[in-house]
């Protein structure tokens, strides 16, 4: 037996994500006009509307390591891992 359905038999359902939508927050005009790459340092240089470099603040860097362990050598290994990170 084959099940058949037509467009007339379908019930419209409101997508679940519609209730989660919200307007974007208010945007802020950033004080720089362009960003270029410094060839010597390979970092971004923010420039104002006159082309002068400007400081955009500092941010930290982080690094992390992850090690993997296997505690079972049969057909279904029991694996775990450790993680650590540093941020300055």
TANORPE-V294293 format. One record per pair of residues at least 24 apart in sequence whose ideal C-beta (glycine too) atoms are under 7 Angstrom apart, sorted by the first residue. I is the first residue (numbers start at 1). J is the second residue. If there is no record, write none. Layout:
I|J / I|J
//
This chain:
32|56 / 60|87 / 60|88 / 61|88 / 62|86 / 62|87
//
